[in-house]
Amino acid sequence: MDLFTNLALGFGVAFTPINLLYCFIGCVLGTAIGVLPGVGPVATIAMLLPATYALPPVSALIMLAGIYYGSQYGGSTTAILVNLPGESSSVVTIIDGYQMARQGRAGPALAAAGIGSFFAGCVATLILAGFAAPLTEVAFKFGPAEYFSLMVLGLIGAVVLASGSLIKAIAMILLGLLLGLIGTDVNSGVARYSFDIPELTDGLGFIVIAMGVFGYGEIISNLGKHEDERKVFTSKVTGLFPTKEDFKRMAPAILRGTALGSALGILPGGGALLSAFAAYTIEKKTKLQPGEVPFGKGNIRGVAAPEAANNAGSQTSFIPLLTLGIPPNAVMALMVGAMTIHNIQPGPQVMTSNPQLFWGLIASMWIGNAMLVILNLPLIGMWIKLLTIPYRWLFPSIVLFCAIGVYSTNNNTWDIWMVAIFGVVGYTFIKLGCEPAPLLLGFILGPMMEENLRRALLLSRGDWSVLVTRPLSAGLLGAALLLIIIVALPAVKSKREEAFVEE
């Protein structure tokens, strides 16, 4: 009964006119930011933080939360239509979503992303409301050794996820890990691999690499083709919404993605990041139905599952923030900043000392998810209009938006030059037939892996056995080893090569 009383309190707070208005503003801003390539929720929330000073604390957090999960919706639009990941989780949506758009099925791809995100968001919010307290006990069991092992499992999963040669996939991950090492050493404060270039002491930005490798790389590749072939999409778009057959394939994928995203999102330290990659890996392991399109060629399950997982993860990532005071990602770190501005100490006491804020924020997520579906599904036709723009106008627009987005994050022209360099690198990957998704995962997880490994070794006084003597860590490493053995088996290897054969 306590849950219903608390939710009644939350909906009472969320349904006030001012909070509904700020929830709507957050959702609209989030969607617009997600659609614009290069402008992510981190940059936007950082820019809007000063504007929240004058707002009541609940309204400020409701608006910032709306921007966060609204951008997850909008990010899929850019990923599907113009092959640009605004956020790390959108990297997986590109693989099949962009192929669907090229085949004239952008409508069903966008609808699958929207429906999957809505369902996952509602379920994850219910989990947040009902299980916030007990789920934090699971997060408490994760120490540095467990986080390191979880990330190793994520990287092994990325090798399985990558299309084409296993050697190329491993090379991409290693390159990503090496790029992640550029910057300042966390423990010693010494700059490494920066070649005495001041701009490299802070490391390379995710947006710089993602925009360059995916966005500019694709543009250079398209410009290298004959004018007749230089099309991002087919001229005819068939159907704006998924067919009955699409729904039949989507439904179980959305359920699997929601379950996975909800579980991984609660882990502070990058759990939500892995959920989209893990959901896609699971879908690829699930047997293809007769007549179903292979993965990497425009399978609707490859859009629905990662989008559901990513949205579920983004909602449940509020659990460690609100109950432990630990921000699991950059956006949540900014939310901590917003709470501190309003003299609210994030942690277990928020639930008891400020129940209006805690339950009002949770209730606003349901309202926000409904607003996003109402906003986004009718706009599918408008997004499809983007497909009719001739490529000679489209590519300068993408270049411009990417440049503005990248510049706005640090106000630094160095980042624009870096995007141009990584554009050439991305074009090289296309020519060599390398899948860049594992590179980005390696780049994101590399610094976190290193930090957790060093922390685990410091706590164990240099004893490496800590990784296998702790049961949870040993279990995760065992799962990673099992995955390597399975992928290396001749029968599985040949089946994998068949699945990824180029048409």
Helices and strands as residue ranges (DSSP letters): H 2-14, H 17-35, H 41-48, G 49-52, H 57-82, H 90-102, H 106-140, H 144-161, H 166-180, E 183-184, E 191-192, G 198-202, H 206-210, I 211-216, H 217-223, H 244-265, H 271-285, H 301-316, H 318-319, I 320-324, H 330-341, H 349-353, H 355-376, G 377-379, H 380-385, G 386-388, H 391-410, H 413-432, H 437-459, H 466-469, H 471-488, H 490-499
